[in-house]
Amino acid sequence: AEQPSVAISFGRLDQYLWPFLAADLAARRLTLDEAFDWLCAFCLKCGEGDESQNVVLGGTDRNGNDATNPLSRLLLEAMVATGAHQPSLNVRWHAGTDPAFLQTACAVAARGVGQPAFMNDTVVRASLEAVGVAPEDARDYAVVGCYEAVPQGAAYANTVLGGLHLPATLTEFLLSPAGRACASFADFFGGWLAHLDTVYAAELQRLQGVWNHLAANAPSPFGSLVMRGCLERLLPLEAGGADYSFVGINLLGLGTVVDSLHCLRQLVFTTGTVGLDELADAVAADFPEEALRQRLLRLPGRYGSDAPTTNELASTVSTRLARLVLASRLAGGVRPYPGFFRFSADIYDRRVATADG
C-alpha cells in the first residue's frame, strides 16, 4: 500500500529461508518433496501479482564464501515444474559457484523462457563498492525489480527515479547557435559535453525536489521498519534512514549518441560531404530528404560493429557520463549512480530525430 505495486522483490530468498527448511528437515517436520510443493505454490501465488518480483539465488555470503544451498536449486526446479512467469529469477555467479547449481540454472535458461538472468558477482560487487557500499554489504547484494543490484535490506535505492535522454541532448546542441557555429569535431564534442553538464545539473535539481517531496509528504513507515538503519536513526527511508540512499540516473541512447557523433565526425568535419547546417536543418525537419538519411544510416563502423572509432567514442562518452554522475550528490548523503538503460523509455520515448539518421 505504501509503494507502487511493481518490483516489490523478495531478495535472497534461498539465504534467509534455508535455515528454516534445514531445521524442518532435520526435525522431520517436513520432507523435501513437501517443501517442493510449497515452493511451487509460492511461484503460482507470485503469478497473481505484478512483474519484477525478483528473487536472487546463489552468490556468496558476507564473507565471500559460496552461499549456494539445496533451496537454491529447488526453487529453480519449482519454476520449471510450474511454468510460472513470476517470481523473476536472478542467479549470482562467481568463480566458486557450485557446478551442479550452475548447470541446473543453465538448463532452465536453455528452455527459452527468459529466466534466470545471470549476475557477475565480481563486477557487481566492485560497482557497489564504487558508490560507497561496504565490502560485506556488497557481497550480500540482491536485485531491485529487473536487474539493479543493491545491498539487501539496507538501501533505499530509487533505481529509476532520474534519467537523461542522451540523443535529445545531442540534438538540442546540434540545433543551437553554439552547435551550428562549431568549426571542428573537437569543438562540437566539447560543446555537447558542456551542454550535457548543464542538463545534468538541472536533472539533479529536479531530483532533489522529488526527494524533498517524498520526505515531507510520503514517508514509508512499514518499509522503514524492515530496512536496516531506520529504527536506529529514527528516520524513515525518505529522510535518509537507511544505511544507503541511492538515486538511479538512467542514461538512454548511448549507441544512438555514438553513431550520431560518428556521422558528424566523418561526414561533416572530416570529409565535408555534408554541411553542418545542412545536417542540422535535416534533423530539425525530421529528414525530409531520404537520401541524406540513408547516407547517415549506411556509414560503416557504427556502434556495435567493433570499429575502433566508435569503440573509442563509446568508451569516452560512457566514462565521462559515469564519472559525472558518481561525482554528484543530493542533500542528505544521497548517492546518484549511473545505469545505461532507462526503464521503458527504450520502447516509446523517441522524441527527436538524430544525426545518425
N, C-alpha and C positions, 0 to 999 in steps of 0.2 A: 504493500500500500504506500510505502514511503518513496519507492524508487520506480522508474519505468519498468514495465513487465519483462522486457527482454534482457538477455545477458546477465541474469542472476545465476552465477556459476557456483558449482559445488567445490571447486578447487581439487586438492589432493585426496580424493575420496578413499583411495586404497590405503593411504597412510593413516588417516585418523579412524577408519573403521576396522582395519585389520586387527588391532589389539582386542577389540570386542569379539570378532569372529574367532580369533585364535583361542580366546578364553572359552567361548561356547563350544568349540570343537573339543578342547581338552576336557571340559566337564561333561561332554556328551549331551549337551542341551540341544545340539543341532548337528546334522550331518552336512557334508559338503554339498550333496545333492539338494538338500533343503535350502542351503544358503544360495545355491544357484537359482532356485525357483524364486527366492526373494529378490535377487538381483534382476531377474527377468521382469518381475512385476514392477520393480523400480524403473527400469528402462521404459516399459509401456506407460507408466504413470507420467514420466517426463514428456512423453509424446502428447499429453493433454495440454502442455504449456507452450511457451513460445520458443523461438530459436535461440541458439547460442547459450544454452545451459551447459557450460563447459565442465568437463571432468578431466583432470590431468593424472596420468598413470606413469609409474616408474620414476626414473630420475635418481637423485641422491638424497641422503639425509642432510641435516645441517652441518655434519662433519665431513661431508664429501664421499661417504660410502654408498654403494649401490643400495637403493631402497626398494627394489622390486620385491614383491611378496606374492603368495598364491592368489590373493584377491585381485592383484593387478591383471593377471591372466584370466581369471574367472569373469571379470567384467567385460573383457574383450569377447569372450565366448558367449556371454549373455547377449551382447549386441548382435552377434551373428545369429543366435538362436531366435531372437525376436524380430530381427529386421527393422528395429526401431531407428528412427531418424534423430532421436534425442535420447540421452544427452550427447552433446558434441564431445568427441574424444580427442585428446592430445596425448601423445606418447613422448616422454622425455628420454632422449638418447644421449649416452656418454660412452666413453671408451670401456667402462666396466659394466655396461648393461648386461643383464643375464641373457645369454644367447637364445635360450628357449623362449623367453618372453618376447624378444625382438623378432624371432621367427614367427610367433603367433601374430604379432602386430602386423608384420609384412603380409602374412596370409590374409588377414582381414582387409588390409588396404588393397590387395590384389583382386578382391571381389568387385572392385569398381564402384563402391558406394560413397567414396569420398571421405571415408574415415578409416583409421585415425589420421590426424595430422602428426607430423614429427617435429619436435623442437630440439635443436642442437644445444645441449647444456653448456658447452664451453663458450659458445658465442653469446648465449642469453645471459649467463652469469656475468661475463665481462661487461656486457651492455648495462646491466643493472648496477654493477659497481661503479660504472662511469657516471651515474646520476646520484651517487652518494649512498647506495644501499650497502649495508654491512655484508661482508662475505657470507656469514652464516645465514642471513636472510635471503641473499641472492641464491644460495643453494636450495632454499626452501620455496622457490617461486612456483606460482600457479598461473593460470591464464584467465584473463577477463574476456568473456564472450568468445570472440573469434580466435585471436592469436596474440593478444597483447599481454606480455609477461609482467607480473608484479609480485612483490613479496606477499605470500599468502597470509591473510588475516591481519595485515599490518599497514595497508596502504589504501588511501582514498585516491583512486587513480584518475578518474575522468579522462579516459584514454581517447575519446573522440570529441572533446569539447572545443578544441581550436583547430584551425586549419588555414592553409594558403593554397589558392588555385594558381599554381605556377605559370601555366600558359596565359592566364588572364593578365598577370603582372607583366609578362614579356610583351604582350600585345599592347597594353597600356603605354609602355615605354616606347615601343616602336612607333606608335601613332602620336606621341607627344612631340612638341617642337625640339626638345633636347635630343630625343631619339633620332628624329629626321635630320638633325644637324651633324651627326657623327661622321667623322672623316675616315675612321679606321675601325676594324673589328675590335681592337683593344679599347677604343673609346666607347663603342657600343656596349661591350661586355661589362666594362667598369661602370658605365652609366646605369645599366639594368640592375647590377648588384646594389648600387646605391639606392635605386628606386625600391628594390626589394627590402632593404633595411627600413625604409620609411613605411612600407606596407606592413612589415612585421611589427614595428613599434605600435602602429595603430591597432593591430590584432591583439597585442599584449594589453593595451589599454581596454579594449573591449572585453577581454577575458577577465581582467581584474574587476570590471563592473559586474560580470556574470557571477564571479566568485563571491563578491561582496553581497550581491542579491541573495544568493543561496544561504550565506551565513546569517543574514539578517531575517530572512523570510521563510526558509525551507530547510531547517535542520532535520537530521535523521536520528531520532532517539534510539530506535531499535538497532539500526546499523551501527551506531556509535557504541552501543553496549557490547556488540560482538567483535569489535575491532580493537586490536591491541593499542594501548596508549590513551584512548579517550577517557576512560574512567580515572586513570592516574592523573591526567591533566584537567579533568573536569570540563572538557570541551567536546562539543560534537564534531563530527567529521568535517563539516563545512567551515568550522572555525580553526582547523589545524589540529584537531585532537589526535589523529592517527600518527604513528611513527613516521610515516612518509606521506606527503601530499604531492600528487603529480597532476599535470595537465598535458594531455597529448596534443602535439602540434602535427596535424596530419597534412602531409605535403603531396598534393596531387599533381601528376603530369610531368614527372622527371623526364621520361622518354620524349614527350612532345616538345618540351623546352630544349632538350639536347638536339633534337632534329631541327628545330627552328633556328637555333644558333649555328648549327652546321650549314644550313642553307644560306643564312646570312653571311657567314664567313666565306663560303666557297663562291656563291653566285653573285653576291653584292660587292664584297670587299676584296676578294682575291682575283676573280676573273672579270668582274664588272659587267657580266652578261645580263644582269638585272639591276635596274637602278633602285636606290634605297626608297625614293619617293614612289616609284612605280610599285614596289612591293607593299609599302605602307598603304597606298591607295587601294590596292587589290584586297588586302586584308580588311580594310575598313569597309569595303563594299561586298565582302564575303565572296571574293573571287568571281567577278562577272566573266572573266576570260578563262575558260577551262584549260587552254594551252599552257598558261603560266602555272596553274595549279598542278598540272601533270608533270611539268618540268621539276617543280619542287618535290613532288611525291617520288619521282624516279631518280633523284640524286643518289648515287651509290654511297655506301658507307654509313647508313643510318644506324640509329641506336639499336643494339641487339645483334648487329652483324659482326661484332668483334673487330670492327675497324679501329685502328689506333687513334684516329682523330676524334671520333665520338666517344671512345673509351676514356680518353683524356678529359673531354668535356664533362662526361658523366661523373668522373672522379672529382674534378674540380668543383662542379656545382653542388654535388651531394655533400662533400666535405665542408664546403663553405656554409651551406644551409644547416648542417648538423651542428657545427661549431657556433653559429649564430644563435640557434635555439638553446643549446646547452649552456651558453654563457649568460642567458637571461634568467630573470627571476620575477615572480609575483610577490606581493606582500605576504608576510607570514611564513616565509620559507617554502612556498610552493615552487616546485621544480618543473618547468616546461621540459618536455623531451620529445624528440622527433620520431615520426614514423612515416615511411614513404608509401603511404596509402591515404585514402580519405573515404571514410565509411559511406558507401552507397553513391558517392559522387562520381565514381568511375562509370556508373550506369547512366545517370541522367544529366550531369552538370557539364554541358559542353560550353555554354556561354558565348564563346568568341571564335572567330576564325583565327588561324595561327599561321605563322610564317613558314611552316613545313608543308603547307598545302592541306 
